[in-house]
Amino acid sequence: MTVTIINLVLTTVILILGVWAFLKRRSDIASGTSRALAIPEVSLYLGIAFGLFAVSHALTLAGLAASLQTVIIIIRVIGYLLVMVAPVRILMKR
């Protein structure tokens, strides 16, 4: 249970940081102050992915893991797919 609580807290922090980074990068690009390669949605993909992981941890802590096992698996697979999309977006950026 302690590991799941720690995972929930850390994944929630990553969700917040991912959304914050997305909003900041998007703002920097709009104002023209960005000099680096900018793909703001990558941080959003990562944030959402870890948000999904947070949901699965919260469901586990709520004691719903056994009854919602299929749902949790789907949530985690979608999260992992979003994590995979992030580096692919960077690789595809020209």
C-alpha positions as CSV (number, residue, x, y, z in Angstrom):
1,M,0.0,0.0,0.0
2,T,2.8,2.4,0.8
3,V,4.3,1.9,-2.7
4,T,0.9,2.6,-4.3
5,I,0.5,5.8,-2.3
6,I,4.0,7.0,-3.3
7,N,3.2,6.1,-7.0
8,L,0.0,8.0,-6.8
9,V,1.7,11.1,-5.4
10,L,4.6,11.0,-7.9
11,T,2.4,10.4,-10.9
12,T,0.1,13.3,-9.9
13,V,3.1,15.6,-9.6
14,I,4.3,14.5,-13.1
15,L,0.8,15.2,-14.4
16,I,0.9,18.7,-13.0
17,L,4.4,19.3,-14.3
18,G,3.5,18.0,-17.7
19,V,0.5,20.3,-18.1
20,W,2.4,23.2,-16.7
21,A,5.3,22.7,-19.1
22,F,2.8,22.4,-22.0
23,L,1.2,25.6,-21.1
24,K,4.5,27.4,-20.6
25,R,6.0,26.1,-23.9
26,R,2.9,27.0,-25.8
27,S,3.0,30.5,-24.3
28,D,6.7,30.9,-25.1
29,I,6.1,29.8,-28.7
30,A,3.2,32.2,-29.1
31,S,5.2,35.1,-27.8
32,G,8.2,34.2,-29.9
33,T,10.6,33.9,-26.9
34,S,11.4,30.2,-27.6
35,R,14.7,29.5,-29.3
36,A,14.8,25.7,-28.7
37,L,13.1,23.0,-30.6
38,A,9.6,23.3,-29.3
39,I,7.1,20.4,-29.3
40,P,4.8,21.5,-26.4
41,E,2.4,18.6,-26.8
42,V,5.1,16.1,-25.8
43,S,5.0,17.3,-22.2
44,L,1.2,17.2,-22.4
45,Y,1.3,13.5,-23.6
46,L,3.6,12.6,-20.8
47,G,1.5,14.5,-18.2
48,I,-1.7,12.8,-19.4
49,A,0.0,9.4,-19.4
50,F,1.1,9.8,-15.8
51,G,-2.3,11.1,-15.0
52,L,-3.7,7.9,-16.2
53,F,-1.3,6.0,-14.1
54,A,-2.4,8.1,-11.1
55,V,-6.0,7.0,-11.8
56,S,-5.0,3.4,-11.8
57,H,-3.2,3.8,-8.5
58,A,-6.2,5.6,-7.0
59,L,-8.5,2.8,-8.1
60,T,-6.1,0.3,-6.5
61,L,-6.0,2.3,-3.3
62,A,-9.8,2.5,-3.3
63,G,-9.9,-1.3,-3.3
64,L,-11.4,-1.5,-6.8
65,A,-8.4,-3.2,-8.4
66,A,-10.0,-6.7,-8.4
67,S,-13.4,-5.7,-9.7
68,L,-11.9,-3.2,-12.3
69,Q,-8.9,-5.2,-13.4
70,T,-9.7,-5.0,-17.1
71,V,-10.3,-1.2,-16.8
72,I,-7.1,-0.7,-15.0
73,I,-5.2,-2.7,-17.7
74,I,-6.8,-0.6,-20.4
75,I,-5.9,2.7,-18.5
76,R,-2.3,1.6,-18.1
77,V,-1.9,0.5,-21.7
78,I,-3.2,3.8,-22.9
79,G,-0.8,5.5,-20.6
80,Y,2.1,3.5,-21.9
81,L,1.1,4.2,-25.5
82,L,1.1,8.0,-24.7
83,V,4.5,7.7,-23.2
84,M,5.6,6.0,-26.5
85,V,4.0,8.7,-28.6
86,A,6.1,11.4,-26.9
87,P,9.6,10.3,-28.2
88,V,8.1,9.5,-31.6
89,R,6.8,13.1,-31.9
90,I,10.3,14.3,-31.1
91,L,11.8,11.9,-33.7
92,M,9.3,13.0,-36.3
93,K,9.9,16.8,-35.7
94,R,12.0,18.3,-38.5
